[in-house]
Amino acid sequence: MPPRYDDLPRPEDGSGLPLAWGVWGPDDQIGTLNHITEATVAAAATEIREGRRFNLNLPLDEPFGATHAGSHRRRAAPSPTLVAEERPGRVTRDDKLDGFWLQGSTQWDGLSHFADPYHGFYNHAPVSAVVHGAESRNGIDKALRHGIAGRCVLADLCRYFAATGRDWGPLGGRRCMAEELAACLAHQGVALRPGDILLVRTGWLEAFRAAPDVDARDHLVRGNNGAQDYSGLSGGEDMWRFLWDSGVAACCADNPTVEVWPYFPWKPTLHWAIARLGLVIGEFFDLEELAEDSAATGRYTGFFTAAPLHLRGGIGSPGNALAIR
């Protein structure tokens, strides 16, 4: 068993933050996905009762294909090309994508996405090892080989805060503290256990889809005055401690960043926890149909599986995620 959060070593590097390197061995490249084991997956299989499936992925051209060009500083929607070939007795079609950003829609952040400014990438991976190819460290292909599967737990913050009168919205930098996340889960009658994939519904995607025009959608991506002031989970040590001690394998949300944004350099953020804790996060997950079902049935758990792209050394990947109940 990994140590509790408060027992993790805190090197004298000026950050005051714990460093979980070596918890799963000196060669580990998957971080919190280590909480997924044969036992946790087998136990999660009991979540499949009716066989109902829920797609958790946005179309590849959403959100950036529905906003003005440049709504993200570099990412954009891919451009598809359909290739037609017709010969006597054979009619085929093929296609390709140009400008395909692997983190441009529903996405996994690999452990090579963010580095620790003091020590480098997760678990002593040097900057020179974050490359494409078989010799890469911490690539998304390592997550694929381990396998992302198990019980998912939905935390519907949007509905919970509406019911309890908490001021909340997709923008404005509203922060959900760990104690509020725990209260939401308790209100839903569910508790986290090691190996779970936590799915957090902030309401950002609902607002994006309800936006009346491209200007309103663009605003939800750029934020107020271009500040990208997304509401989300606290990125502070309260959330680091909660997620670590709960043993979650991954934390995914329906907004662009999972955590409240913008972040401030040298202050704790969940993106910094990618490097220091090996925290696996996912963004832009489509949780709307799943949340509707949860509200109707009172079930906030299910079986979850995802298959990141097998790009050796990939920094991230489309989510390719599915929930089953």
C-alpha positions, 0 to 999 in steps of 0.5 A: 500500500502506498503511504498516506499523503501526509507521510510522503517525503517532502524534499527541501526544494522550496516548494513545500510539496510532497514528492511521490517518486519511487512509491511504485518503484524507480522505473514506474511510468503510470503513477496513480494508474497503479491503483488499478489492479486485477482485483479492482477491475474484477470487483468493478465488473459487478457494476454492469447490471443492465448493460447500458452504455454511455459514450464519454467522448466529444466529437473530435471537432468539439469544442474548438470547431465550434468557436472562433479560430484562435480560441486556444493558443495553439490547439484547433479542430482537425481537418478531415479529408475523405478519399474516394476510390471507385473501380469496376467491382470495388468502391472504397472510402478512406480518410485522414485528419490534418491538424489533429491535436491529441489533446484538442477534445476529450483527452487524457493528459499523459505524465509527460505533459507537465514537469516539476520545475525543481526536479523534472518529469514524473519519477526522475524522467529527464527532459531528454527522455520525453520524446516520441518513440520506443525509448520515451518515458511516461508516454501515454502508451504506458497507460494503454499497456497497463489498461484503464478500467474499473469502477467510475464514480460521478460527482455531479457538482453542478446539480449538487451545488444547485440543490444546496444553494452554492454560487456556481457557474462554468466561469468565474474561477469558482473553486470546489474544495475537497470538503465540498467534493466529499460532501457531494459524494456523500449526498449522492450516497457513494464513497471512493475506493482505491482504483476508482476513476473519478468523473467530475461534472462542473456544468461547463459542457452543458453551458457550452452546448446551450450557448446560443451562438459561436460568440457565446461558445468562444467566450466559454473557452476564452473565459471572462476577458480572455482569462480562462477563468474556469470553475473547477476543483481546488488545485491546492493541497486539500485536493492533492490529499483527498485524491491521493488518500482516496486512491483514485486512479484518475480524475476526469472532468467535463471542463477544459482543465479539471481544476479551477483556472487560471493557475499561478506558477509556484502554487499547488495545482493538479497539473503540478501534481501530474509530475509530483504525484503521478496524478492522471487527469482527463479533460473535456469528458462528456458526462451529460448523458451519464449524469442524466441517468444518475439523476433519474436512477440514483446510481452514481457508479458504473464500469469504466474503460478507456483505450488511449491511442498507442502512440509511443511517447504520446504526451496525451490522447483522445479519451476513447472512454466508455461507461457501462451500467 
